Amino acid sequence: MSWLLVALVPALLMLVAVGLGRLENWLATERPTGTRDTLNGLQRRLASLDGDRLPTRVYSQHATNPGFHTTRHANRV
């Protein structure tokens, strides 16, 4: 019974590899659809970046809190 397992597992792996290779070739030769629509949408989005943008918070420099003192390091002698 173990000889059947030894014989079938490599054969199944080879069949899967061949099948995936054929699938990759088929997908590589297939012409993608919707490319023109995608590029038009991308161009519209890039053109709209020059216009309105989302509001962003302005960060200013804050003074340090006097209640907390800076950490003192050990004096290595």
N, C-alpha and C positions, 0 to 999 in steps of 0.2 A: 504494500500500500504506500510506503514512503517513496518508492521509486516513481509512483505516479505524481506525487507532489514535486519531486525533484525534476521531473520531465515537464510538467505543465507550468510551473511558475516562471521559468525563463521564457518559455514559448509565449505565455500571456504578456509578459513584459515586452517582448519583441513586437508582438502585434499592437500593443498600445503605443509603442514608440513609432511604428510605421503609420498608424492611424493619426497620431498627433502631427507627424510630419506632413501628411496629406492635408490635414485641416489647416496647418499653417500656410502651405502653398496656396490653398484655395482662398484663404483670407487675404493673402498678400496680393493675389491677382484681382480680387474683387475691387471694383472702383467704389470709393467711398461716396456716399450720398449726403447731401446737406452741407457740403464744404462751402459752397457759395453763400448760403444763408449764415453759416457760422462766421465767415470772414466779414460779411456785411454787418452783423451784430457787433463783432469786435471793433470794427472801424467806428460804428456809432458810439460805442462805449468810450473808446479812446478820444473821440471828438468831444464828448460830453464832459471829460475831465477838465477841460479848460473853463467850463462854466461853474455852476454851483457845486460846492463841496459840502461835506458834512461839517457841522460846527465842532470845533475842537476846543478843549479847555486850555487856557493860557496858564502856564506854570511860572510862578515867580519865585525868587530866592527867599526862603523863609529863614528867619533868625533862629539860632539854636535855642533850645529850651533851657533856661537857667536852672531849672529844678533838677536836671540830670547833669552830673559832672562827667568829664571825659574819663575813660578808663586809664588807670595808672598801671604801667608795666612794672614788673619786679626789677629791683636794682640788682643786677648780677655783678657780684664782686669777684 
